[in-house]
Every structure is written in structure tokens, then in C-alpha cells.
Amino acid sequence: MMRAEMTRISVVGLGTVGQWLLRALDSGAERIARRHGVAFTVVGVANARDGFIYDGDGLDIPAILGLSSSGRSIADQPGPRRWPSAIEGLRASEADVLVEVTGSPVDGEPGFAHMREAIGRGMAVVTSNKWPVALHGVELAELARSGGVAFRAESTVMSGTPVLAPLVEGLAGTRPIAVRGILNATSNFILSAMADGRSYEDALAEAEAAGLAERGVEADIDGSDAMAKTMILAGLVFGRQLHPKQVLRRGIDAVTRSQIDEARSAGGSIRHVATLEFSEPDGAGEVDARVEPMLLTNTDPLAAISGTANAVICRTEPVGDVTIIGPGAGLELAGQGVLSDLIAVARSRDTGPRVFPENVEAVKRTIKAYNRRDVEALLDELDPEVEWRPSLPVLLGGDETVYRGHDGARQLLRDLDEVLAERRLDLPEIRDEGDRIVAKGSLRIRGKSSGALTESPFTWVAEFKNGRAVRIQTYLD
Ligand SMILES: NC(=O)c1ccc[n+]([C@@H]2O[C@H](COP(=O)([O-])OP(=O)(O)OC[C@H]3O[C@@H](n4cnc5c(N)ncnc54)[C@H](OP(=O)(O)O)[C@@H]3O)[C@@H](O)[C@H]2O)c1
């Protein structure tokens, strides 16, 4: 199994999304480690009512879920430290990632403050909270970039269906020109159900019963949810921050039964369509941003998107139109979007070289043992399977002499002693490259038979596994 590096997370918001995520992290930990080589420990959680609780060694997740579902305070357990609010807890505690899944009123607060605080403290941010990203997506992405941390908001647009990663990462290097889409599952479900003959009221009740609508279904109906998502696409895909005033918004509450019937008999359908277009590539120039019910002919790919499905068609140069279709809402899906972002963050943290200062110390000890001709001390620093390629081929009588294992290392020192009256390694410059150490300096040798003394620039490269050198290659420059 791959070594799973632990990523510490604080989850702010313990509603549908936060609780789903905690359950998924708890029950899926082994599979996530096996499939993705990452592991999480939840060190902080917060809700509005009970504030922020924290334990740097990891919180008891089943206990927190039990308290939450029984309506008790998450602080009703001995051990964790507690602050009255999430922002105070974030300021005073440490984690690698903030998962911000609080509710999202249209001023974007306190989500924006939470995210800014976390990024400022060197934490990555993963969020499903739409309005902070809609209003400040460009700023948050830039703050994260300059702070060297990740900022991901996949589930803000199509819940568990990935849109931002394919458009931002998959199409990196292309020039985005325009986006059209259906971005709200509840309104699409209602329009589709009405086209099938149901009344607006019945369709709305059905959407609510299916758990499609989040708290506050008005945002789905009046178009403000789709508007926030359009602003998120503008900010994170095009790099252009829009103000709500720049987006024309009409909801489905204005759509009448007779308009739906007329559309149907004309061979088309009414869909709530988000349009985002810029007069120049990369979000530059004039912007045309709107969310509104539109009559689509049946040749329009968006006309075929029905029920809870959502879709985004992104036009880019030079690829052309790229279409993403998938469920836009559902009880588990926002949590799933957050989970895939979290795994991506943990994996990217994992790919950079890990620094192991102890390897530097091992190299120093190896050099010391080498100079003292202390074979046993030298072996302490070497893996039993070590492969050593020294740079004295002429002296040692071959071009590519490789010494293997501890016996090989002993042999190397014996071979050197046979031809050299004196040897001294001096490698003052030691660079830590994670699992690889590069040391530079000089090697001074005096030949036994010639008595000649030479000093040459020398480089020593050692690769490490589990704290011991597995491969050493040296170069006389
Ligand atoms: N549910 C979905 O299908 C879905 C899909 C995509 C995106 N989202 C977005 O994801 C976010 C979470 O959704 P949800 O459905 O889980 O919402 P929710 O059920 O309403 O839960 C929101 C949680 O945030 C907490 N909270 C609110 N203000 C807080 C504060 N100042 N400090 C700490 N915690 C605070 C609430 O605490 P209390 O419990 O104490 O009230 C609650 O636990 C929202 O922004 C939503 O728009 C949801």
C-alpha cells in the first residue's frame, strides 16, 4: 500500500454537506488511502450554534456525528478545546485545509472571512459555499496562489459533477470564450415536470420532497442560485470578477403554463439558461452575463437536459465546444464534490518533494565515517541493499564499478585503502531535495604508489528510503 500522508482538516459548517463529508471520511478512510494514497484527520469542526472545537491529534468523528444528529452540542464531550465562533477557532488553531461548508447568504459572509483567514494562515481551502466564491472568487484564487496553497470550489457549480476541474485544469492553456448552461437542478426539474403536464405547485413540492432544493428554495426559483454559479464560472474559469449588477437575472417564477404548452407544440422547450460571453478571450472586454428562461429549439443540446440534470457547454480556443452533463443536485452530491476536491488537495500536497532533515544528518554521518575509515558506523547509514557507484573508476580498476549491499560497501573501502595512502572528503554544501541529498565539495587523495596528492571538486548524490541510503553515486568533477 502507498504511504498515506496525513492531511489535517478543519470543517466549518455541519449541515447536510458537512455531516455527509465527515461520515464519508470516517467510513471511507481505508479505501481513500488505498486508492489515492492520502489520509485525513479531522482536527477542527464548527457550526453556528456551538462554535469551533479542536483537537490537534484528531477529533472523535462518530461522537460528533452522534451529538449532531441527536441535536446535542458538539462541545458536549471532554477533551477538545472550544471557541465561541469559527473565526476565533481558525485564528487560534492549526490545520492543513479548511473545508468551508457553511450556509451562503448573498453577502458571502462569514464564509469569505473564514476562507481569507485560512489562506492567510497558509491553509488550503475547499468549499461548497457559493456566494463567497461568486463575489470574491478571483481574489480568493489569487490570495491562494500567492500564498502557495490550493483553493478549490468544485461543488459550488454542479454539486458532485465536476465542472471547474475539467474547465480550469483539463483545458489549461486554452482560451475560454463563452459558457452556456443549465445550472440549477430544482428549476430544471420543475420546468421538465411542467412540460410533462404537472402543475408548478406539484412540481415544486416534488422537488422539495426529493431533497433537491437546499434551504431557501426561493434562490432556485428566482434565478439567484444560477446567477451565483454564473459569477463563479466567470471568476474561476475566465479570471474575471463580476458584480451581481452585471448579471441579468430572471427566474422561472415568471414562466406560465401556456408558455410551456406553446413551446411544446412548437417543437421546443423552455429551459432556464445561463449565458456568459465576453467580447475578447480570457474574460476580457464587454461581458454579457444572464440567467433567464429561454425557448430552445430541439436542436439545441441544452433542450435535451431534463429533470435534475445540469449541463455546461464551454467554448474554448482551440478545442471548441466542450459539454459537461451530470446531476446538479442531490443529497450526497455536494459532499462528494467537496470530497474529491479534498483528495485533490491532499494529493497535490503529497507530490512535492518531502523534506527529510534526518537524511541530511545521515549523509553527514556517512561522510564522517568514510573519513575515519569506520566501516561499521558507515553501514549504520546504508540500506542492506545499497547500491554504490563511486567515481574513481581508474583507481578502482573498472569503468562502471558498482558495489552492492553492506559487503559491497566494505569491499569499496578496502579497495580504496589498497590504492590510496590518504583520502579526505569535505562536502560543506548539502542540499536537501526530499528523498535525495546532493552534497558538494572536494575530495583529496594521495596515491599509495605515486605519493602524488590531488584535490578535486566532488559531488555526492544519495537517495534515501526509510531513512537509509539506498543508492549513492559520486562524481569527480
Ligand atoms: N446541500 C446541497 O445540495 C448543496 C449543493 C451545493 C452547494 N451547497 C452549499 O454548501 C453549503 C452547505 O450546505 P448545507 O446544505 O450543508 O447547508 P446547511 O444544511 O444549511 O448547513 C449549514 C451549516 O453551516 C453552519 N453555519 C452557518 N453559519 C456558520 C458560522 N458562522 N460558523 C460556523 N458554522 C456556521 C450551520 O450551523 P448550525 O447547524 O448551527 O445552524 C450548519 O451546520 C451551503 O453554502 C450551500 O449553498 C449545498
PDBQT file of the ligand as one rigid body, heavy atoms in Angstrom, charges set to zero:
ROOT
HETATM    1  N1  LIG A 501     -26.953  20.790   0.053  1.00  0.00    +0.000 N 
HETATM    2  C1  LIG A 501     -26.631  20.837  -1.232  1.00  0.00    +0.000 C 
HETATM    3  O1  LIG A 501     -27.117  20.063  -2.072  1.00  0.00    +0.000 OA
HETATM    4  C2  LIG A 501     -25.605  21.834  -1.695  1.00  0.00    +0.000 A 
HETATM    5  C3  LIG A 501     -25.134  21.770  -3.012  1.00  0.00    +0.000 A 
HETATM    6  C4  LIG A 501     -24.132  22.644  -3.420  1.00  0.00    +0.000 A 
HETATM    7  C5  LIG A 501     -23.670  23.603  -2.551  1.00  0.00    +0.000 A 
HETATM    8  N2  LIG A 501     -24.180  23.676  -1.283  1.00  0.00    +0.000 N 
HETATM    9  C6  LIG A 501     -23.688  24.719  -0.417  1.00  0.00    +0.000 C 
HETATM   10  O2  LIG A 501     -22.921  24.113   0.625  1.00  0.00    +0.000 OA
HETATM   11  C7  LIG A 501     -23.058  24.856   1.832  1.00  0.00    +0.000 C 
HETATM   12  C8  LIG A 501     -23.544  23.924   2.914  1.00  0.00    +0.000 C 
HETATM   13  O3  LIG A 501     -24.790  23.392   2.519  1.00  0.00    +0.000 OA
HETATM   14  P1  LIG A 501     -25.688  22.549   3.512  1.00  0.00    +0.000 P 
HETATM   15  O4  LIG A 501     -26.801  22.034   2.704  1.00  0.00    +0.000 OA
HETATM   16  O5  LIG A 501     -24.839  21.629   4.305  1.00  0.00    +0.000 OA
HETATM   17  O6  LIG A 501     -26.207  23.726   4.465  1.00  0.00    +0.000 OA
HETATM   18  P2  LIG A 501     -26.980  23.587   5.842  1.00  0.00    +0.000 P 
HETATM   19  O7  LIG A 501     -27.548  22.208   5.989  1.00  0.00    +0.000 OA
HETATM   20  O8  LIG A 501     -27.847  24.765   5.952  1.00  0.00    +0.000 OA
HETATM   21  O9  LIG A 501     -25.792  23.707   6.931  1.00  0.00    +0.000 OA
HETATM   22  C9  LIG A 501     -25.056  24.864   7.111  1.00  0.00    +0.000 C 
HETATM   23  C10 LIG A 501     -24.137  24.660   8.291  1.00  0.00    +0.000 C 
HETATM   24  O10 LIG A 501     -23.323  25.812   8.425  1.00  0.00    +0.000 OA
HETATM   25  C11 LIG A 501     -23.312  26.182   9.788  1.00  0.00    +0.000 C 
HETATM   26  N3  LIG A 501     -23.021  27.605   9.917  1.00  0.00    +0.000 N 
HETATM   27  C12 LIG A 501     -23.729  28.661   9.478  1.00  0.00    +0.000 A 
HETATM   28  N4  LIG A 501     -23.104  29.822   9.823  1.00  0.00    +0.000 NA
HETATM   29  C13 LIG A 501     -21.984  29.460  10.492  1.00  0.00    +0.000 A 
HETATM   30  C14 LIG A 501     -20.930  30.163  11.115  1.00  0.00    +0.000 A 
HETATM   31  N5  LIG A 501     -20.894  31.484  11.122  1.00  0.00    +0.000 N 
HETATM   32  N6  LIG A 501     -19.936  29.464  11.708  1.00  0.00    +0.000 NA
HETATM   33  C15 LIG A 501     -19.945  28.115  11.721  1.00  0.00    +0.000 A 
HETATM   34  N7  LIG A 501     -20.916  27.389  11.147  1.00  0.00    +0.000 NA
HETATM   35  C16 LIG A 501     -21.921  28.048  10.543  1.00  0.00    +0.000 A 
HETATM   36  C17 LIG A 501     -24.679  25.840  10.316  1.00  0.00    +0.000 C 
HETATM   37  O11 LIG A 501     -24.626  25.770  11.714  1.00  0.00    +0.000 OA
HETATM   38  P3  LIG A 501     -25.939  25.380  12.588  1.00  0.00    +0.000 P 
HETATM   39  O12 LIG A 501     -26.118  23.902  12.358  1.00  0.00    +0.000 OA
HETATM   40  O13 LIG A 501     -25.537  25.687  13.972  1.00  0.00    +0.000 OA
HETATM   41  O14 LIG A 501     -27.048  26.206  12.019  1.00  0.00    +0.000 OA
HETATM   42  C18 LIG A 501     -24.871  24.491   9.611  1.00  0.00    +0.000 C 
HETATM   43  O15 LIG A 501     -24.243  23.471  10.360  1.00  0.00    +0.000 OA
HETATM   44  C19 LIG A 501     -24.021  25.980   1.511  1.00  0.00    +0.000 C 
HETATM   45  O16 LIG A 501     -23.287  27.131   1.220  1.00  0.00    +0.000 OA
HETATM   46  C20 LIG A 501     -24.761  25.507   0.284  1.00  0.00    +0.000 C 
HETATM   47  O17 LIG A 501     -25.229  26.550  -0.515  1.00  0.00    +0.000 OA
HETATM   48  C21 LIG A 501     -25.115  22.803  -0.834  1.00  0.00    +0.000 A 
ENDROOT
TORSDOF 0
